[in-house]
Amino acid sequence: MSGQRAQDSGFAAMLAELEAFRAGPLQGQPSHRELARVAGVAPTTIGNWLRKKQFPQVIDPLLALVRAVQARADRVGQAGEPAAAFLHPQTWRRAYEAEARRRAEVTSTAVLAGHGRTALEGILPGLPLSEVVDPFYLEVHRSIASPVTGLPMLPAYVPREHDRVLAEVVAQAAGGASQIAVLVGGSSTGKTRACWEALAPLRESNEPWRLWHPIAPTRPDAVLADLADLAPHTVVWLNEAQFYLTADRLGEQVAAELRTLLRDRRRGPVLVLATLWPNYWDALTARAGRELHPQARELLDGHRIGVPDAFTAADLTALHGTVDRDPRLGEAAAHATDGQITQYLAGVQVLLNRYQNAAPPATKALIHAAMDARRLGAGPRIPLAWLTQAAPGYLTETEWDHTGEDWLEQALDYATKPCNGVPGILTPVKAGSSRNQRTPRANRTEDASAVQGPLYRLADYLEQKGRRERAEQIPPIDFWTAAAAHAHRADLAVLGDAARARGLYRDAAQLHKHATVHGASFAPTDLVRSLHDLHPADQRPAEWAAAHVAVDRPYATAGVLIVLWRFGVRELVTDLAKRASAHAALDNPGAVATLLETLRVVGAHDQVAMLLARDPASQVALDALGDVCELLDILVKVAAKEQITVLIDRIATTAALDDPLAPFTMPEVLVRLQELEAEEQIRVLIDRIATTAALDEPYTVAWLLDALLDFGTQEQVATLLARKPAAHASLNSPGAVAVLMNSLRKARAHEQVADLATWAAAHITLVGPLTVGRLLGVLQEAGAREQVATLLARKPAAHVALDDPQSVSILLAGLRSAGAQEEIAVLMARTPAAHVALDDPGALTILLHRLKGMGAQDQATLLADRAATHVTLGDLHNVAVLLNWLHDAGAHAQVTTLAKRAAADAALDNPHTVRELLEALGKVKAHEQVTTLAKRAAADAALDNRHTVPRLLEVVLPALKAARAGEHIAVLTERLPGSGCFDSFIRFGDHGTRFRSGREPDGRPADPWSWQELE
């Protein structure tokens, strides 16, 4: 390429400007030699780049060079604008990519084109899928070994039901629609292997796909660093997605960025494949209590694919048909118990045997320390220094006296030894390893762990076993002191929370103190509160928190400001408010709103003005419109008129209209705009909705229409209707069709309603009674009598499946509203009460109510008998609902049957629903069963949710006292601290006084302690 051509490009101009900046304001520093060192290239190469004689073939060394220049500018005070924007890595990344694309498109010089294409390949995250041939690189479990040689790396695969569901998602991605699938199941159930097998169609696609497995320097950091550069047709591989989504402060950002990626059609198609254990799914998608993971919940919700623990009978039949192809399958089929084939293949039984036979005691102590670390919140990479210091605390004095000097060497040799081809109980992890990642070693950000020494990972299945069997064990003092000294800094806060919940106040304070230094959001607030409870006059914890809280994190700073203000430490409030208003990050609207409101509440009015002067309205992200509305409300409170104008202008012109949450959040935004009398912004936003919003998703189109009807003009409604939304919307979901039809009806788009109704009545599948029932209801509301007749003429009652009780109920309602007595008779003649599944007590209650209301008493009685005798008892909330309905309906025999079964056999894994069942048993006067269930709950109910346990105790304790079951009360009381419910424990008797300073792991009250005793 000629020198003139290079000078003509924007990238070359940036290089010239960079060299001029280095030679002028930076006085020739860093030198070419220093730049070569950080970039990992020769000094002559640096010179060639800066003189535009050579184009960098990989972007990472170039970015290392730019960061070195940026660091020098920071040190000499030359990093202000415009240098800050010019030296931003993303500016260079975009320029480099543009130049690489330009070079790749040049056809006159083959060498130049090759260089450009090589550079482009180098900046795309991930690898071509054709190069991803090692399943273990993607964390698929290794299989048990076999004496037969020549076998493939993985055993032959037996597809199951979840594979069919996953294949549908992959097919949609291959067809051009970005998708996410989240496989949820226990350890070693085959989640990751299923994802690996699902890649097969993409490997054969005409369009080449890539796969990106972000892991270094940390998993969340890896996602955030490169997600913006992700190419279409890329699989994002998030095995063990909790490591990406639960990370302090970064997890929610990862989830938000992934949601944005999935809904941006210009960046698709992409396929996100994620795996989770059920407990992590529950934690990330929970809607009760404090919203810890709202972005993660919205990312995951609706995309769960359950992976069962065991093979079904049909799966086992299919397995037996393949055993001749692979002896490993034959061994699993012969020896696995309870259908747990995948677990056997992953070597679970081998691991269990080694764990149970671990000797001497120090070896098992090392394993227990690893189990406790994981179940109490530590990440998967556990520092050996932590385990080494913790393990002796698990031993009795006699055991420790008989432990040899080489105990650690022996324990590691046993725990890490592979057996039968399966990795050991503990697996060494290479610290900072990052295979196939494109960030060079010289340019990696510091690993957040800053852990020195070896790291180990506990086998998944044993981790899960530890969570079950050690759930109420409190680790010894050595565990906690070792954690404070050696745990990953990102884990300190959650470990402190675990200690506090178990009454270990001193250990909690130590962990929270260390976590505060490392930027944990809530640790400083918890630290100040806990120490103030013990020593109200001691201001040192408050001074420490104010000095060390991460002032760039608005949530953290706001929490500390509030506690300082409440405790009357006003001088600290003023100083911290100044620093927070000057340095707080301004990208999160909810966080900015929280800080602004906190500053207002504590009377820091000058700092409110200082924060507003930084123009947060121009900088906050608009991808969480609920948070944006919260910020608008606070801006109104502080009378920030200019900021309000800036923010509502941005909302009107740039807010995303294809956000999955838009049907819920955009009406709220429009209401706020209306309250602000922002008529021009409402007009602009409504015009965008009417003219540019995508029309391929029926639910989205429905809310767009509703928004126009509520806030727009007839002209704008007409504009949207003229785009024929009924003709463009995807009609795969009958429920979505019904919603769209209803909105079109409200908009008086009678012709489109009729067209949609005609299509649906003639073509909708008749297998699902839910579909037919909903469609009948919508057609009735729309007055589409002709289409109702068309649908009924297809005889849906004779064809629908009868397995789902709620769907049958909805179909009966639809048929009844249509006056289709003949179809009702056909359906009832098929005796749905005898055929519906009995695994959903809530749906059974709905159907029972429907049958009774229609006068079908025989069917209602039949269903009541079946439900009372055989209904699944996992969902205790709806078991309670069913029990109450049977009682109110006078079905006394069925009440007795169900009450006895529920009291004796109901699952006790949810304290809230156990309470509901106890209340229902009391209401139906099943007093004996109340006592039975209360005694079971005292001994076995899960107590892992400290927010719901107090409400359970409100019902269980009176029942036990009425039964004079003092021993059960004692058992329940002693279980509370180990389960993380110390707050409930100290409400018993004199516990509040005896345990004022907390407790020790062995149950003794802690001696008084104070701030100076913390390190």
C-alpha positions, -999 to 999 in steps of 0.1 A, spaced: 0 0 0 14 34 -9 23 60 17 -3 84 3 -31 58 7 -21 54 44 -22 91 50 -56 93 35 -72 71 62 -86 83 95 -66 56 113 -34 69 99 -43 104 110 -49 91 145 -15 75 146 1 108 135 -18 127 162 -8 101 188 29 104 179 26 142 180 10 141 214 38 117 227 65 139 212 50 172 223 30 174 256 45 141 269 81 151 259 88 119 240 76 96 267 70 67 269 99 58 247 96 34 218 115 8 239 90 12 268 61 10 244 75 -21 228 78 -37 262 42 -32 272 29 -42 237 51 -73 234 67 -63 201 101 -50 188 109 -13 191 113 -11 154 77 -24 150 65 5 172 84 29 150 69 14 119 33 17 133 37 53 144 53 63 111 25 45 93 48 21 75 31 -10 89 -4 -18 99 -8 -38 132 -21 -72 125 -36 -77 160 -53 -50 179 -43 -59 215 -7 -47 213 -19 -15 198 -43 -10 226 -15 -17 251 5 11 234 -24 35 237 -30 27 274 7 32 281 5 67 265 -27 73 285 -11 63 318 18 87 310 -6 115 303 -23 108 337 10 111 356 20 144 340 -15 160 342 -21 159 304 -51 135 305 -79 161 303 -101 168 273 -97 164 244 -69 139 251 -92 118 273 -116 111 245 -88 106 219 -70 81 241 -101 61 250 -95 24 240 -129 22 224 -121 51 201 -90 32 188 -109 -1 186 -135 15 163 -109 32 142 -88 0 139 -118 -20 129 -128 5 103 -93 5 88 -92 -33 88 -125 -34 70 -113 -8 44 -82 -28 38 -102 -61 35 -123 -45 8 -94 -34 -13 -91 -58 -42 -62 -42 -62 -36 -55 -38 -39 -91 -26 -14 -87 2 -32 -56 16 -65 -75 15 -50 -104 33 -36 -82 60 -70 -65 65 -89 -98 68 -63 -111 92 -67 -80 114 -105 -83 112 -104 -119 123 -82 -109 152 -106 -83 167 -137 -105 166 -143 -122 200 -143 -160 200 -132 -186 175 -147 -200 143 -170 -228 154 -151 -252 130 -121 -247 152 -139 -255 185 -133 -293 187 -124 -298 223 -155 -302 245 -134 -299 277 -124 -264 267 -161 -256 271 -162 -273 305 -181 -305 295 -175 -331 321 -149 -358 313 -163 -393 313 -153 -424 332 -126 -444 315 -129 -477 297 -104 -505 290 -115 -505 254 -92 -484 233 -101 -461 204 -132 -446 219 -142 -410 212 -136 -384 239 -172 -384 249 -197 -413 252 -223 -418 225 -252 -393 231 -288 -402 240 -311 -373 232 -338 -365 257 -368 -342 259 -347 -311 269 -325 -317 238 -356 -314 216 -366 -281 233 -330 -268 230 -329 -278 193 -359 -256 186 -341 -226 201 -310 -233 181 -330 -237 149 -346 -203 155 -311 -188 159 -299 -205 128 -329 -190 111 -318 -155 119 -335 -147 153 -312 -140 183 -321 -164 211 -311 -174 246 -315 -209 262 -308 -215 299 -304 -252 309 -313 -256 346 -304 -288 364 -283 -303 392 -246 -311 390 -236 -336 363 -271 -339 348 -258 -333 313 -265 -295 309 -232 -286 293 -231 -318 272 -265 -309 258 -253 -275 248 -223 -291 231 -245 -315 211 -268 -286 202 -240 -269 182 -241 -296 155 -266 -278 132 -246 -246 134 -215 -264 124 -233 -274 92 -248 -240 85 -240 -222 52 -233 -191 73 -201 -198 94 -207 -194 131 -183 -185 158 -182 -194 195 -171 -171 223 -164 -184 258 -154 -153 278 -134 -163 309 -104 -139 316 -94 -119 335 -127 -126 353 -158 -139 335 -179 -107 339 -149 -85 329 -143 -106 298 -179 -102 287 -179 -64 292 -146 -60 275 -155 -76 242 -193 -78 239 -195 -46 219 -173 -62 192 -193 -95 189 -201 -104 154 -234 -118 142 -236 -156 140 -218 -160 173 -226 -185 201 -221 -169 235 -211 -197 259 -220 -190 295 -215 -223 313 -222 -218 350 -239 -185 343 -239 -176 380 -203 -166 376 -213 -140 351 -245 -127 366 -240 -127 404 -207 -108 405 -208 -78 427 -218 -47 406 -207 -63 373 -233 -91 371 -262 -67 365 -242 -49 339 -235 -81 321 -272 -90 321 -282 -56 308 -256 -58 280 -267 -93 270 -304 -81 269 -294 -53 247 -275 -76 224 -304 -100 221 -329 -74 212 -307 -55 187 -316 -70 153 -286 -53 137 -262 -74 157 -279 -107 153 -284 -135 151 -266 -145 182 -272 -175 204 -266 -174 242 -263 -208 258 -262 -207 296 -263 -233 323 -274 -230 360 -280 -251 390 -316 -247 403 -306 -228 434 -288 -202 413 -318 -200 390 -340 -193 420 -317 -167 433 -313 -148 400 -350 -149 391 -366 -143 425 -392 -115 426 -397 -114 463 -378 -92 487 -350 -68 478 -344 -67 440 -308 -80 438 -308 -91 402 -336 -74 382 -316 -73 349 -305 -110 353 -341 -120 361 -354 -103 329 -326 -119 308 -334 -154 321 -371 -154 327 -390 -174 301 -360 -192 287 -356 -220 312 -351 -255 299 -352 -280 327 -327 -309 327 -340 -337 349 -317 -355 374 -326 -389 360 -334 -407 328 -371 -415 323 -382 -450 313 -383 -439 277 -348 -425 280 -335 -457 295 -351 -477 266 -332 -455 241 -300 -459 262 -302 -497 260 -304 -494 223 -270 -477 222 -249 -497 247 -234 -519 220 -218 -487 205 -200 -476 236 -190 -498 266 -192 -467 289 -229 -465 283 -232 -502 290 -214 -498 323 -237 -469 332 -268 -488 323 -258 -517 344 -246 -499 375 -263 -464 378 -290 -462 404 -323 -443 401 -318 -436 364 -288 -412 371 -269 -421 340 -252 -388 333 -240 -386 369 -225 -421 367 -208 -413 334 -193 -381 350 -178 -403 377 -200 -391 405 -200 -425 423 -162 -426 421 -160 -392 437 -185 -401 464 -166 -432 473 -133 -413 475 -150 -386 496 -166 -411 520 -133 -430 524 -111 -400 528 -85 -406 555 -68 -394 576 -92 -368 592 -71 -339 579 -79 -349 543 -116 -348 549 -112 -315 568 -96 -300 537 -125 -311 516 -150 -299 542 -133 -265 542 -137 -263 504 -174 -274 506 -181 -247 532 -163 -221 512 -185 -227 482 -218 -230 500 -212 -198 520 -205 -177 489 -169 -181 477 -162 -183 440 -151 -216 423 -114 -209 425 -105 -214 462 -70 -204 474 -50 -232 488 -38 -208 515 -74 -205 528 -79 -243 529 -46 -249 545 -52 -224 573 -88 -235 578 -85 -273 578 -69 -277 612 -99 -260 628 -121 -289 617 -101 -314 637 -104 -324 674 -73 -319 695 -66 -356 694 -69 -357 656 -46 -327 652 -20 -342 676 -19 -373 655 -16 -354 622 18 -356 606 38 -327 594 32 -338 558 -6 -338 562 -12 -312 535 9 -330 510 -10 -363 517 -44 -346 517 -37 -329 483 -23 -361 468 -55 -379 478 -80 -351 469 -65 -342 435 -58 -377 423 -79 -386 392 -96 -420 393 -111 -440 365 -105 -412 341 -124 -386 362 -107 -355 378 -103 -356 415 -122 -341 443 -101 -310 441 -87 -298 407 -57 -274 405 -66 -242 386 -40 -222 367 -42 -187 382 -49 -161 355 -50 -187 328 -69 -175 297 -66 -199 268 -78 -186 234 -85 -151 248 -73 -121 228 -61 -98 256 -23 -100 258 -7 -107 291 10 -73 292 -23 -55 289 -46 -75 312 -63 -57 340 -53 -70 374 -73 -100 384 -98 -89 410 -88 -117 432 -52 -106 438 -48 -141 453 -12 -153 456 -5 -190 454 -23 -221 441 -60 -223 435 -83 -253 436 -117 -261 423 -141 -285 441 -159 -311 421 -194 -299 412 -213 -329 426 -194 -327 459 -202 -290 461 -239 -298 457 -236 -325 483 -220 -301 507 -248 -276 502 -273 -303 512 -256 -322 540 -237 -293 556 -264 -267 553 -267 -261 590 -230 -266 599 -211 -235 611 -174 -237 601 -148 -233 629 -130 -200 638 -100 -210 617 -122 -210 586 -133 -174 591 -99 -160 600 -84 -178 570 -112 -163 548 -104 -128 560 -68 -133 551 -69 -153 519 -103 -153 502 -109 -137 468 -115 -100 475 -148 -102 455 -161 -129 479 -153 -110 511 -187 -92 514 -208 -123 508 -188 -143 533 -192 -114 558 -230 -116 552 -229 -154 558 -210 -149 591 -234 -122 603 -264 -143 595 -249 -171 617 -242 -148 646 -205 -145 641 -205 -108 645 -168 -103 649 -159 -124 618 -185 -106 598 -171 -72 608 -136 -83 598 -147 -95 564 -169 -65 558 -140 -42 568 -117 -59 542 -145 -59 516 -150 -21 521 -114 -15 510 -120 -35 479 -151 -16 468 -180 -39 479 -212 -19 476 -231 -28 508 -202 -39 531 -194 -5 545 -230 1 554 -233 -33 571 -200 -26 589 -211 7 604 -245 -6 614 -232 -37 632 -205 -18 651 -229 10 661 -253 -16 676 -224 -28 699 -206 5 706 -228 35 697 -202 61 709 -173 47 688 -170 67 656 -140 48 642 -161 24 621 -179 53 606 -147 72 599 -133 40 583 -163 35 561 -164 71 550 -127 71 541 -127 38 522 -161 34 505 -158 34 467 -171 69 459 -176 60 423 -204 36 432 -235 56 440 -254 28 458 -225 22 481 -219 58 489 -257 65 494 -259 36 519 -230 50 540 -243 86 538 -277 74 552 -262 55 582 -238 84 590 -266 109 589 -289 87 611 -261 82 636 -254 119 637 -219 120 623 -226 151 603 -190 162 596 -184 129 579 -216 133 559 -204 166 545 -170 153 534 -183 121 519 -211 140 501 -185 162 484 -164 133 472 -194 113 460 -209 142 441 -176 147 424 -167 111 415 -199 90 413 -203 71 381 -233 85 361 -242 56 338 -269 39 360 -300 60 363 -313 41 393 -280 45 411 -278 82 403 -314 87 415 -306 69 447 -275 91 453 -294 123 445 -323 114 468 -298 105 496 -280 138 492 -313 156 494 -324 137 525 -292 144 544 -294 180 535 -263 182 512 -279 207 489 -247 221 476 -236 186 467 -269 180 449 -261 210 428 -225 198 422 -238 164 410 -263 180 387 -236 202 373 -219 171 360 -249 166 337 -260 131 346 -291 134 324 -268 133 293 -249 103 306 -272 78 321 -281 47 301 -317 45 288 -320 7 287 -338 4 321 -367 28 317 -381 20 351 -349 34 366 -351 64 342 -385 72 356 -372 70 391 -345 95 381 -371 118 366 -390 118 398 -359 128 418 -350 155 393 -385 169 398 -380 168 436 -348 188 434 -363 212 407 -335 204 382 -354 218 352 -325 218 328 -317 182 336 -353 172 332 -354 187 298 -322 170 287 -334 136 299 -369 137 284 -354 149 251 -332 118 251 -360 95 260 -382 109 232 -355 106 206 -334 75 216 -353 52 240 -354 17 226 -389 7 214 -381 -31 211 -371 -36 247 -389 -68 260 -399 -47 291 -413 -19 270 -450 -30 273 -445 -25 311 -421 5 313 -430 27 283 -466 35 295 -449 46 328 -426 68 308 -454 83 289 -473 90 321 -443 108 335 -440 129 303 -477 137 306 -473 148 342 -444 171 331 -466 185 304 -439 175 279 -462 176 249 -435 180 223 -415 150 237 -447 129 238 -454 138 202 -418 128 191 -419 95 210 -454 86 197 -443 95 162 -414 71 166 -437 44 178 -461 49 150 -436 51 122 -405 31 131 -413 4 157 -408 -31 146 -441 -50 139 -430 -86 140 -438 -93 176 -475 -93 185 -471 -84 221 -450 -54 212 -474 -43 186 -503 -46 211 -486 -23 236 -477 1 208 -513 4 198 -524 8 234 -498 35 240 -510 54 209 -546 51 220 -538 65 254 -513 92 245 -514 98 208 -536 113 182 -560 96 158 -536 105 130 -507 86 148 -530 56 154 -539 57 117 -502 58 108 -494 27 127 -525 9 114 -516 18 79 -484 -3 83 -507 -33 86 -494 -48 119 -517 -78 116 -500 -87 84 -465 -84 97 -467 -99 132 -454 -134 138 -484 -156 145 -467 -186 161 -482 -179 195 -520 -181 198 -519 -162 230 -500 -133 213 -525 -134 184 -553 -130 210 -536 -100 226 -529 -83 193 -565 -89 182 -578 -73 213 -557 -42 208 -567 -39 172 -603 -42 183 -598 -13 207 -583 7 179 -613 0 157 -592 -16 131 -621 -38 122 -608 -50 88 -575 -62 103 -593 -78 132 -615 -97 108 -585 -108 87 -566 -119 118 -597 -136 132 -603 -154 99 -568 -167 97 -567 -178 133 -601 -195 132 -591 -215 101 -554 -223 108 -547 -223 145 -537 -257 159 -564 -275 177 -542 -296 200 -539 -271 228 -571 -264 247 -556 -232 261 -551 -219 226 -586 -227 215 -602 -213 247 -583 -180 245 -590 -176 209 -627 -182 214 -628 -156 241 -611 -130 219 -633 -137 190 -664 -134 211 -652 -100 225 -645 -88 189 -680 -99 178 -664 -122 152 -694 -145 150 -685 -159 116 -650 -168 127 -663 -183 159 -685 -206 138 -656 -215 116 -635 -225 146 -663 -245 162 -669 -262 129 -634 -277 132 -647 -296 162 -620 -286 187 -636 -305 216 -629 -338 198 -592 -330 192 -577 -311 221 -554 -328 245 -568 -333 280 -536 -334 300 -535 -298 313 -563 -290 337 -560 -252 334 -562 -254 297 -592 -276 298 -608 -251 322 -601 -222 298 -615 -241 269 -647 -249 288 -651 -212 296 -645 -203 259 -670 -228 247 -695 -217 273 -692 -180 263 -697 -190 227 -729 -210 236 -713 -241 221 -733 -266 241 -728 -294 216 -690 -290 218 -692 -288 256 -711 -321 256 -684 -337 233 -657 -325 256 -674 -337 288 -681 -371 272 -643 -375 269 -643 -374 308 -615 -348 313 -617 -353 350 -603 -388 345 -575 -377 322 -560 -345 334 -525 -346 349 -523 -343 387 -490 -324 390 -504 -289 393 -527 -284 423 -535 -248 414 -547 -258 379 -567 -286 394 -585 -262 417 -594 -239 387 -608 -269 369 -627 -281 399 -643 -247 403 -652 -246 366 -668 -281 367 -688 -273 398 -699 -240 383 -712 -258 352 -731 -283 372 -708 -312 362 -710 -326 398 -700 -362 388 -669 -350 370 -660 -326 399 -663 -355 424 -642 -378 403 -615 -351 400 -616 -343 437 -611 -379 445 -582 -382 422 -566 -350 433 -569 -357 470 -553 -391 466 -526 -385 440 -519 -347 435 -482 -339 435 -473 -322 468 -444 -301 457 -462 -268 453 -475 -263 489 -491 -229 481 -514 -244 457 -519 -276 478 -532 -252 505 -554 -235 479 -568 -269 468 -573 -279 504 -593 -247 512 -614 -252 481 -623 -288 489 -633 -276 524 -654 -248 511 -671 -272 487 -680 -296 515 -657 -324 502 -649 -336 537 -636 -370 528 -612 -356 502 -601 -329 527 -592 -356 552 -573 -376 526 -553 -347 513 -546 -332 548 -531 -365 559 -510 -369 528 -498 -332 529 -489 -333 566 -469 -365 563 -453 -362 529 -452 -326 517 -418 -312 507 -405 -288 533 -380 -268 512 -399 -234 513 -406 -219 547 -432 -195 533 -453 -222 517 -449 -245 547 -465 -217 567 -494 -215 541 -501 -252 544 -501 -250 582 -526 -222 581 -548 -241 556 -547 -272 578 -558 -251 607 -586 -236 587 -600 -270 578 -597 -280 615 -571 -308 607 -555 -302 641 -537 -336 643 -521 -328 609 -511 -294 621 -491 -310 649 -476 -336 625 -465 -310 600 -452 -286 627 -431 -314 642 -417 -322 607 -410 -286 601 -391 -282 634 -368 -310 624 -366 -308 586 -380 -276 571 -355 -256 550 -344 -225 570 -323 -210 543 -344 -179 538 -340 -157 568 -367 -133 555 -394 -159 555 -384 -180 585 -398 -155 610 -432 -159 595 -429 -197 596 -421 -195 633 -452 -175 639 -473 -205 630 -450 -234 640 -442 -223 675 -478 -219 687 -487 -253 672 -457 -270 690 -466 -252 722 -502 -264 719 -489 -299 715 -465 -295 744 -437 -305 720 -409 -288 739 -382 -310 725 -392 -300 690 -391 -264 699 -355 -269 712 -345 -287 680 -359 -259 659 -342 -232 680 -308 -248 678 -311 -252 640 -316 -214 635 -280 -201 638 -265 -227 615 -292 -220 589 -283 -183 588 -313 -172 609 -295 -158 639 -319 -128 639 -347 -152 648 -326 -171 673 -319 -141 695 -356 -134 699 -359 -166 720 -357 -162 758 -327 -143 770 -307 -149 738 -307 -112 729 -288 -104 761 -265 -135 762 -255 -132 726 -252 -94 724 -217 -96 710 -226 -125 688 -216 -162 692 -188 -185 684 -191 -213 659 -193 -239 688 -224 -221 702 -209 -202 730 -217 -165 734 -189 -144 721 -168 -124 745 -172 -86 741 -150 -72 714 -145 -38 698 -131 -20 667 -95 -21 677 -95 -59 677 -101 -60 640 -72 -62 617 
